[in-house]
Amino acid sequence: MIVRTVVSPFLGTNCYVLSADDGRTVVVDPGAGVVGDLLALVLDHGLAPVALLATHGHVDHTWSAAALSRAWGVPLVLHEEDAYRLDDPFGTLGPLGQQLAPLAGSLGDPYSAPVDVRTFGEDGPVPLTEGLGLRTLHSPGHTQGSTVYLLEGPADSRPAGGAAAFTGDVLFAGTVGRTDLPGGDPEAMRTSLARLAGLEEGTTVLPGHGASSTIAVERRSNPYLRG
């Protein structure tokens, strides 16, 4: 299993391209300004996308979903509690959305809501990714539907031989996501972080923004996981 990263020019969102040996591919958090890079990457490596995954419904993690869904004929998959955000990405951010809209618009690629959307509720295997070893871990706190995608297939199918967690804006290297936006919940975040702290210590943390880490490092150094 290979994980490649494309960083969005809008808020530095990490867009992850997860590819199996047979070419089947999922793209996690298709943010703004990444369509050209992703289309080229998939073409150059002969990959076969099967789904787009969003760790949550904020616009910096879903901006390019509509364009990529049309190009590849694949759906966007996210938790049912965040699906409403796709139709009003800036309005559902409250006052922050009014500040971000002009910045996002400057990229020259207007937002449109994806048409092909698949939602899930209960934790389990990620829809449409059978055999890739991915499962969902509902982790509310940053938003109601925030979800961590866990890669837990056979050891030889994992990045660097270990498990990996695509944590979105729940857990970052050294800190955590904010809970003061609409849909945020500090108590739910504490519960979600406690669950993440219980993952295998060798699990690679692949966050929505910034550098990667491991659960072991975060247990030792992240005050929100130590607390």
C-alpha positions as CSV (number, residue, x, y, z in Angstrom):
1,M,0.0,0.0,0.0
2,I,1.4,3.4,-1.0
3,V,0.3,6.8,0.4
4,R,1.1,9.9,-1.5
5,T,0.3,13.4,-0.4
6,V,-0.8,16.5,-2.3
7,V,-1.0,19.7,-0.3
8,S,-3.8,22.1,-1.1
9,P,-2.9,25.8,-1.6
10,F,-6.1,26.6,0.4
11,L,-5.3,26.3,4.1
12,G,-2.7,23.7,3.5
13,T,-5.1,20.7,3.6
14,N,-3.3,17.4,3.2
15,C,-5.0,15.4,0.4
16,Y,-3.9,11.7,0.6
17,V,-3.8,9.3,-2.3
18,L,-3.9,5.7,-1.0
19,S,-3.2,3.0,-3.6
20,A,-3.2,-0.8,-3.4
21,D,-0.8,-3.0,-5.3
22,D,-3.5,-3.7,-7.9
23,G,-4.0,0.1,-8.5
24,R,-7.2,0.5,-6.7
25,T,-7.1,4.0,-5.1
26,V,-9.0,6.2,-2.7
27,V,-8.4,9.9,-2.2
28,V,-8.9,11.3,1.2
29,D,-9.9,15.0,1.7
30,P,-9.8,16.4,-1.8
31,G,-9.3,20.1,-0.9
32,A,-9.2,23.1,-3.2
33,G,-6.7,23.6,-6.0
34,V,-5.7,19.9,-6.3
35,V,-7.6,18.7,-9.3
36,G,-4.9,19.0,-11.8
37,D,-2.2,17.4,-9.6
38,L,-4.5,14.5,-8.7
39,L,-5.6,13.8,-12.3
40,A,-1.9,13.8,-13.4
41,L,-0.9,11.6,-10.5
42,V,-3.6,9.0,-11.2
43,L,-2.8,9.0,-14.9
44,D,1.0,8.8,-14.5
45,H,0.8,5.9,-12.1
46,G,-2.0,4.0,-13.8
47,L,-4.2,4.1,-10.8
48,A,-7.9,3.3,-10.6
49,P,-9.9,5.5,-8.1
50,V,-12.8,3.8,-6.4
51,A,-13.9,6.5,-4.0
52,L,-13.3,9.9,-2.5
53,L,-13.3,10.0,1.3
54,A,-13.9,13.1,3.4
55,T,-12.9,13.1,7.1
56,H,-15.5,15.8,7.6
57,G,-17.6,18.2,5.6
58,H,-15.6,21.4,5.9
59,V,-15.0,23.0,2.5
60,D,-11.2,22.8,2.7
61,H,-11.6,19.0,2.7
62,T,-14.3,18.7,0.1
63,W,-13.8,21.5,-2.4
64,S,-12.6,19.4,-5.3
65,A,-14.9,16.4,-4.7
66,A,-17.4,17.4,-7.4
67,A,-14.8,17.8,-10.1
68,L,-13.0,14.6,-9.3
69,S,-16.3,12.7,-8.9
70,R,-17.2,13.7,-12.4
71,A,-13.8,12.9,-13.9
72,W,-13.5,9.5,-12.4
73,G,-17.1,8.4,-12.0
74,V,-16.7,7.8,-8.3
75,P,-18.7,9.0,-5.2
76,L,-17.7,11.1,-2.3
77,V,-18.0,9.1,1.0
78,L,-18.5,10.8,4.3
79,H,-20.4,10.4,7.6
80,E,-24.1,11.1,7.3
81,E,-24.0,13.8,10.1
82,D,-21.8,16.0,7.9
83,A,-23.4,15.6,4.6
84,Y,-25.5,18.7,5.0
85,R,-22.4,20.9,4.9
86,L,-21.8,20.1,1.2
87,D,-24.8,22.2,0.1
88,D,-23.7,25.3,2.0
89,P,-20.0,25.0,2.8
90,F,-19.4,28.6,3.9
91,G,-22.7,29.2,5.7
92,T,-22.2,26.1,7.9
93,L,-18.9,27.6,9.1
94,G,-20.6,30.6,10.6
95,P,-18.7,33.9,10.6
96,L,-15.4,32.1,9.6
97,G,-17.1,31.1,6.3
98,Q,-17.6,34.8,5.4
99,Q,-13.9,35.3,5.8
100,L,-12.8,32.2,3.9
101,A,-15.1,32.6,0.9
102,P,-13.1,35.4,-0.9
103,L,-9.9,33.6,-0.2
104,A,-11.2,30.4,-1.7
105,G,-12.7,32.2,-4.6
106,S,-9.3,33.6,-5.5
107,L,-8.2,30.2,-6.6
108,G,-10.4,30.6,-9.7
109,D,-12.1,27.2,-9.3
110,P,-15.7,27.8,-8.1
111,Y,-17.2,25.4,-5.6
112,S,-20.0,23.1,-6.5
113,A,-21.6,20.4,-4.4
114,P,-20.9,16.8,-5.5
115,V,-23.9,15.0,-6.9
116,D,-22.8,11.4,-6.2
117,V,-22.5,11.2,-2.4
118,R,-22.6,8.0,-0.2
119,T,-23.0,8.3,3.5
120,F,-22.5,6.0,6.4
121,G,-23.6,6.0,10.0
122,E,-22.3,3.0,12.0
123,D,-18.6,2.3,12.2
124,G,-17.3,-0.5,10.0
125,P,-15.6,-1.1,6.7
126,V,-15.4,2.0,4.5
127,P,-18.1,1.8,1.8
128,L,-16.8,0.9,-1.7
129,T,-13.3,0.0,-0.4
130,E,-13.6,-3.7,0.2
131,G,-10.3,-5.5,0.5
132,L,-8.3,-2.4,1.2
133,G,-8.3,-2.8,5.0
134,L,-10.0,0.6,5.7
135,R,-12.6,1.1,8.4
136,T,-14.3,4.1,9.9
137,L,-14.0,5.5,13.4
138,H,-16.7,8.1,14.1
139,S,-14.8,10.8,16.0
140,P,-17.1,13.9,16.6
141,G,-15.8,17.0,18.3
142,H,-14.5,19.2,15.5
143,T,-17.8,18.5,13.6
144,Q,-20.7,16.2,14.3
145,G,-19.6,13.8,11.5
146,S,-15.9,13.9,11.8
147,T,-14.4,10.5,11.1
148,V,-11.0,8.9,11.3
149,Y,-10.2,6.4,8.6
150,L,-8.1,3.5,9.9
151,L,-5.9,1.4,7.6
152,E,-5.6,-1.9,9.3
153,G,-5.1,-4.5,6.6
154,P,-2.3,-7.1,6.6
155,A,1.1,-5.8,7.7
156,D,2.5,-5.9,4.2
157,S,-0.4,-3.7,2.9
158,R,0.2,-0.9,5.4
159,P,2.4,2.2,4.9
160,A,5.9,1.3,6.3
161,G,4.4,-1.9,7.6
162,G,2.2,-0.3,10.3
163,A,-1.3,0.8,10.8
164,A,-2.3,4.3,9.8
165,A,-5.0,6.7,10.8
166,F,-6.3,9.5,8.5
167,T,-7.3,11.9,11.3
168,G,-8.6,14.9,9.5
169,D,-9.0,17.8,11.9
170,V,-9.4,15.7,15.0
171,L,-5.8,15.0,15.8
172,F,-2.7,16.9,14.6
173,A,1.0,16.5,15.4
174,G,1.2,18.1,18.9
175,T,-2.3,19.5,19.0
176,V,-6.0,18.9,18.0
177,G,-8.7,20.5,15.9
178,R,-10.8,23.4,17.1
179,T,-14.2,22.9,18.7
180,D,-15.6,26.4,18.5
181,L,-17.1,26.3,15.0
182,P,-20.7,25.4,14.4
183,G,-21.1,21.7,15.2
184,G,-18.1,21.6,17.4
185,D,-18.3,19.9,20.8
186,P,-15.5,19.9,23.3
187,E,-16.8,17.0,25.3
188,A,-17.3,14.9,22.2
189,M,-13.7,15.8,21.2
190,R,-12.3,14.6,24.5
191,T,-14.1,11.2,24.0
192,S,-12.8,10.9,20.5
193,L,-9.3,11.7,21.5
194,A,-9.4,9.1,24.3
195,R,-10.4,6.5,21.6
196,L,-7.5,7.5,19.4
197,A,-5.1,7.3,22.3
198,G,-6.0,3.7,22.6
199,L,-4.9,2.8,19.1
200,E,-1.7,0.8,18.5
201,E,1.3,3.0,19.4
202,G,2.9,2.3,16.1
203,T,0.0,3.7,14.2
204,T,1.0,6.5,11.8
205,V,-1.1,9.7,12.3
206,L,-1.9,11.3,8.9
207,P,-3.7,14.6,9.8
208,G,-5.7,17.0,7.7
209,H,-3.0,19.7,8.1
210,G,0.7,19.7,8.9
211,A,3.2,16.9,9.5
212,S,2.5,13.3,10.2
213,S,3.2,11.7,13.6
214,T,2.5,8.4,15.4
215,I,0.2,7.5,18.3
216,A,3.2,6.8,20.5
217,V,4.7,10.3,19.9
218,E,1.3,11.9,20.5
219,R,0.8,10.0,23.8
220,R,4.1,11.3,25.0
221,S,4.0,14.9,23.8
222,N,0.5,16.0,22.9
223,P,-1.1,17.6,26.0
224,Y,-4.6,16.8,24.7
225,L,-3.8,13.0,24.6
226,R,-1.8,13.0,27.8
227,G,-4.5,15.0,29.7
